[in-house]
């Protein structure tokens, strides 16, 4: 067992003298090992200093490059794209309330006019921006209203969002497109994705109802009942809850 040795300690006998010599030898050996390790580390650093400095420089340049790109390229690009999106979005909103001119307004929203970009231009010219992502959604919904269902699916699949309503509406819109294309299995799949995306008073009862109707058409009455009962139990104040008891009764027959 090692003991603490006071400064000026002198061994009383040969046994203590031998212990002291052994301890001093061990200490010297430890320091020698540390010195050797330090020397090897210094030698390695010297041999590889160009590589090390290169790596540090590359990391620094990468960080500075990212910050510069974000500040001087991406931010202005985002701002410009957002400004451009305002114009076609006006046409889209007008089309939703103007039945007589909706097709021409939807077309203007897609392609632009008077030197202004439409949704398709923004998707191409401002790829990677938030505005381009939103343009994918709006273009998809525009094609859905124009009954161009393949284009609607393509653009809505290109849209990505964690937003509770928009994310669900995009998936539900794909379901609507597949339903119109007479592909009920795919329609039901996307209605279920829309339901799973988020639970809210606006989109959830809407797509529960559509999923239930499709499930009945597919002969999946148990699944349909589950959709309709959720409307009855969780969204009783929704428009879809009107007459829901009759639909539940239909799934029992």
N, C-alpha and C positions, 0 to 999 in steps of 0.2 A: 504494500500500500504506500503510495507516494505521500511524503510529508512536506510541509512548508518549511523552507530553510531561510532563516533570518540572515540579513547582510552581515558578513564577517563570521558566519558560522564555521566552526572548526570541528571536525569529527573527533569523537572521544576515543575511538578504537578503530581497529582495522576493518571491522564489519561496516561501520558507518562510513569509513573512508572509501570502501569499495562501492557502497550504495551511491555515494556522492559522485564518484567517478563514472558510474554507470548512467546516472541521471544526466550528468554533463555531456556524456557521449551521445545519449539519445537526443538531447536538445540540439546539439551541434548537427546531428544527422538530419533532424527535422528542418533546421534552417538551411542546411546545404541543399536539401530536396527542394525547398521553396525557392532558393536562389536559382537552382537548375531549371525549375519550371518557369520562373520569370524570364530567365535568359532565353529559353526555347520560345516563349510567347513573343518576346521582343524580336527574336530572329524571324519568326513566322510573319509578324506584322511588317517587318522590313522587307521581306521577300515578296509580300503580297500587298504592299501599300498602294500600288497603282490600281489593283483590282478593288481594294476596299474604298479608295477615294472615288473610283468610277461608280461603284454601287451607290455610295452616298450621294454623289452628284446626280445620278439617274433618278434616285428617289426625290431629291430636291427639285429637279427639273420637272418631274411628273406632277408633284404637288403644285408647283408654280404654274405649270401648263394648265392643269385642271382649273385652278382658281382664275387664271387669265381667260380661259375659254368660257367659263361660266359667267364671268363678269362682263367681258367685252363682246362675246359672240352669242352665247345662249340666251342671256337675259334680254338683249335687244331683239333677238329673233322671236322670243316668246311674246314680247310686247307687240311687235309688228304683226305676228300671227293672230293675236287676240283682237287687234284692231280690224284685221281683214275679215275675221269670222263674223263680226257684227253685221256686215252687209248682207251676206246670204241668209243669215239667221232671220233677218227681217222678212225676207221673201217666204221663208219656211213658215213663220208664224202667221203671216197673212194668208197663206194657202190653207191653213187649218180652219180659218174662219170664213173663207170665201169659196164656197162650193162651186160657183160658176167658173171661176178662173183658177181653180186649184192646180190643174195639170200644168198650165203655163207658169204659174208661180213656183211650183216645185221644180220645174225645169230650170228656171232662173236661179233658184237656190243651189242647184247642182253645178251649173255651168257658169254662173256669174253673168254680168252684163255691164255695159257702159264702162269698160275698162276695169271693172272690179272683179275680184276673185269669187268663184263659187266654192262649194264644199270640196269638190274634186281637185281644184287648183291648190287649195290650202293643204290638203292631204299630201300632194306631190311636192309643193314648194317648201313646206314647213314641217317636213317629216321629223319626228322626234319631239315635237312640242306638244304641250297640253291642248292647244287649240286644234292641232291636226288630229289628235285623239278624239276630241269632241266632234270634229268634222266627220270622222268615221261614223260616229253614232248618228248624227243628223243625216248624213248621206244614206245610211242604212234605212232609217225611218222614211226618208223621202222616197227611196226605191220601193219600200213596202207600200206606201200610199199610191205610187204609180203602178203597182201590181207587177213590178219587175223583181220577182221573188228571189231569183238566184243572186242578183246584184245585192239585194237587201241582206241576204245571208252572209255574203262575202264581206260586206262592210261592217255589219254588226259583229261578226266574229273577229274583225280587226280592232274592235273597240275594247278597251280594258279600263275598268273602274271598280273601286271598292265602295263607291257611293251606294247607299241603300236602295234608292229609287232608280237611278240611271242604270246601275249594273243589272238590276232585276228586269227593267224594261228592255234592255238590249237582249237578254236571254229569252224573255217572253216574245220579243219581236221575231227572233229566229224561229221560235215555236209557231208563231202565226204564219210565217212564210212557209214552213214545212207543211202546216195544215192546209194552206191554199194549194200547195203542190201535191196534195193528196198523199202525203207521207206521214200518216198518223203516229207511227212508232217514234219517228224522229221528233215530231211535234210534242208528244208527251214527254220525251226525254228533256227537251229544253224548257217546257213548262215546269217540270220538276226542278230543274236547275234554277229557274227564276224564283220558285218558292223557297228553295234552300238558300239562295243568296242573302236574303234578309227577311225579317218579319216586320211588316208595317201595314198600316191601315189602307194604304193606297194600292200597292201592287200585289200583296199576298192574297187577299180574297179574289182579286181579278184572275190570277193565274191558277188558284185552286179551282175556281169555277170552270175555266177552260180545260184544265187537266181532267176534271171530273167528266166533262162532256166527251172528251176524246177517249177516256178510259171506258166509258159506256159503249162507244162505237167499236172499241177493240174487244168488247166482251169481258172486260176486267171490272166486274161490278163491285167486288170487294174493295178494290183500290179506289174506285169512284166514290163509294160510300165514305171511305176515309177522308177524301178531299172535301166532300160535302159536309160531313160532320164537323170538320175543322172550321168551316165557314159558320156553321150554326153555333158552335161552342165558343169560338174565339173572335168572330167578326160579325156578331149578330146585328150590329147597326149598319153594316155595309149594304150597298145596293144589291150585291150578289146574294145576300141572305133572303131577299124577297122570293118566296116560293121555294125555298130550299127544302122544306119538309116534303114537298111533292117529288123532288128529285131523289131525296133519300128513300122515299117509298118506292120509286121506280127501280132503285138498285136492289131492293129486296125481292122483286118479282122476277 
